[in-house]
Amino acid sequence: MAHGGRARPASGLAAGIGATMVWGLTFLVPTVLEGYSPLLITFGRFAAHGLLSCILSQAGPGLRALGREAWKAAAAFALLGNIGYDVVLVQGIRQVGAPLVALITGPFP
């Protein structure tokens, strides 16, 4: 239970649907933007997700309460893990297509 012990199923469902829609763009964007490099697509994705995160962080006190060390750790994980993953993901989509790559990476969180 969240937010003072009360469940908020509608907002949780909306957040889940929104996250799934954003995740789905991971496979659509490289197909639509074939002329762009995987690295440029990755940086564009990071810029879009960063902007969305900044907007959502203003919605509640949760992210504002995090300290500098937490933000440093989050940035390190984002740079080390996600950029490499995204570049390889875009290359895979270009080589074998989005449906096959989605079948392979889809079960992973």
C-alpha positions as CSV (number, residue, x, y, z in Angstrom):
1,M,0.0,0.0,0.0
2,A,1.3,3.4,-0.9
3,H,0.5,7.0,0.0
4,G,-0.5,6.8,3.7
5,G,-1.7,3.2,3.6
6,R,-4.2,3.6,0.8
7,A,-3.9,1.7,-2.4
8,R,-4.2,3.8,-5.5
9,P,-5.0,1.3,-8.3
10,A,-6.0,3.8,-10.9
11,S,-2.8,5.8,-10.7
12,G,-0.7,2.6,-10.5
13,L,-2.4,1.2,-13.6
14,A,-1.9,4.5,-15.5
15,A,1.8,4.5,-14.5
16,G,2.1,0.9,-15.7
17,I,0.4,1.6,-19.1
18,G,2.6,4.7,-19.5
19,A,5.8,2.8,-18.8
20,T,4.8,0.1,-21.3
21,M,4.1,2.7,-24.0
22,V,7.5,4.3,-23.4
23,W,9.2,0.9,-23.5
24,G,7.4,0.1,-26.7
25,L,9.0,3.1,-28.4
26,T,12.4,1.4,-27.8
27,F,11.5,-0.9,-30.7
28,L,9.7,1.6,-32.9
29,V,12.1,4.5,-33.0
30,P,15.1,2.6,-34.6
31,T,12.8,1.2,-37.3
32,V,11.4,4.7,-38.1
33,L,14.8,6.5,-37.9
34,E,16.8,4.1,-40.0
35,G,19.1,6.8,-41.3
36,Y,20.4,7.7,-37.8
37,S,23.3,6.0,-36.0
38,P,22.5,3.8,-33.0
39,L,24.5,6.1,-30.8
40,L,22.5,9.2,-31.8
41,I,19.2,7.3,-31.2
42,T,20.5,6.3,-27.8
43,F,21.4,9.9,-26.9
44,G,18.0,11.1,-28.2
45,R,16.2,8.4,-26.0
46,F,18.2,9.5,-23.0
47,A,17.3,13.2,-23.6
48,A,13.6,12.3,-23.9
49,H,13.6,10.1,-20.8
50,G,15.6,12.7,-18.9
51,L,13.0,15.4,-19.8
52,L,10.1,13.1,-18.8
53,S,11.9,12.2,-15.5
54,C,12.4,15.9,-14.7
55,I,8.7,16.6,-15.3
56,L,7.6,13.5,-13.3
57,S,10.0,14.3,-10.4
58,Q,8.0,17.5,-9.7
59,A,4.8,15.5,-9.1
60,G,5.7,14.3,-5.6
61,P,8.4,14.5,-2.9
62,G,9.9,11.1,-3.7
63,L,12.7,12.0,-6.0
64,R,13.4,15.4,-4.3
65,A,14.2,13.6,-1.1
66,L,17.1,11.7,-2.6
67,G,20.6,12.8,-1.7
68,R,23.5,13.6,-3.9
69,E,25.0,10.1,-3.5
70,A,21.9,8.5,-4.8
71,W,21.8,10.7,-7.8
72,K,25.5,9.9,-8.5
73,A,24.8,6.2,-8.3
74,A,21.8,6.5,-10.6
75,A,23.8,8.5,-13.2
76,A,26.6,5.9,-13.1
77,F,24.2,3.0,-13.6
78,A,22.5,4.9,-16.5
79,L,25.8,5.7,-18.2
80,L,27.4,2.3,-17.8
81,G,24.4,0.0,-18.3
82,N,21.8,1.7,-20.4
83,I,23.9,3.4,-23.0
84,G,25.7,0.2,-23.9
85,Y,22.4,-1.8,-23.8
86,D,20.6,0.8,-26.0
87,V,23.4,0.9,-28.6
88,V,23.5,-2.9,-28.9
89,L,19.6,-3.0,-28.9
90,V,19.4,-0.6,-31.8
91,Q,22.0,-2.5,-33.8
92,G,20.1,-5.8,-33.2
93,I,16.8,-4.2,-34.4
94,R,18.6,-3.0,-37.5
95,Q,20.1,-6.4,-38.2
96,V,17.2,-8.8,-37.4
97,G,14.1,-6.6,-36.9
98,A,12.2,-5.4,-33.9
99,P,9.9,-8.4,-33.4
100,L,12.8,-10.9,-32.9
101,V,14.7,-8.5,-30.6
102,A,11.5,-7.9,-28.6
103,L,11.1,-11.6,-28.1
104,I,14.6,-11.9,-26.8
105,T,14.7,-8.8,-24.6
106,G,11.0,-8.5,-23.7
107,P,11.1,-10.9,-20.8
108,F,13.8,-9.0,-19.0
109,P,13.0,-6.1,-16.7
